[in-house]
Amino acid sequence: MRLHLIAIGRARTGPERALFEDYLGRIKAAGPAVSLGPLSLIEVEPRKRLSGPELMRVECDLILDALPPRSGLIALDERGRTLASPAFAKDLAQRRDQGLSDLAFVIGGADGLDALIRQRADLVLNLGAMTWPHMLVRGLIAEQIYRAITILSGHPYHRV
């Protein structure tokens, strides 16, 4: 199952990008063992300066346009469910085993995700009660995908 991360905004060089790229490399190396990955990054951003609901609607359109056809969708949003890492790994494995060829994770802009994205999502996922910088969330979700791969393959990276 191919994995995609669709994110609003462009990452600049720095520690957040380095963290994401580190886990991207780990996913690429380990993912084939459990048929997960690779993970591709798709960055989109509005061309006009907008704000509020108008900005969220434009971001929504950009995200929907970037989705691979017939892909599953996991929206990262503060209103979502929290999952422990083993449950997240099980969810990914179930999607893979059901024959899903593409799964997209979506990170919205500073104002969050438009309701249409949350409604379209198969799962709305919350990474915890704290608010995280969106550029750091890229690294956090990449780490959790890598952790899921190690859980599914029986690798000792994830310790209980």
Secondary structure, DSSP 4 states (H G I P E B T S, - for coil): -EEEEEEES-PPSSHHHHHHHHHHHHHHHHGGGGT---EEEEEE--SS---HHHHHHHHHHHHHHHSPTT-EEEEEEEEEE---HHHHHHHHHHHHHTT--EEEEEE-BTTB--HHHHHH-SEEE---SS---HHHHHHHHHHHHHHHHHHHHT-TTS--
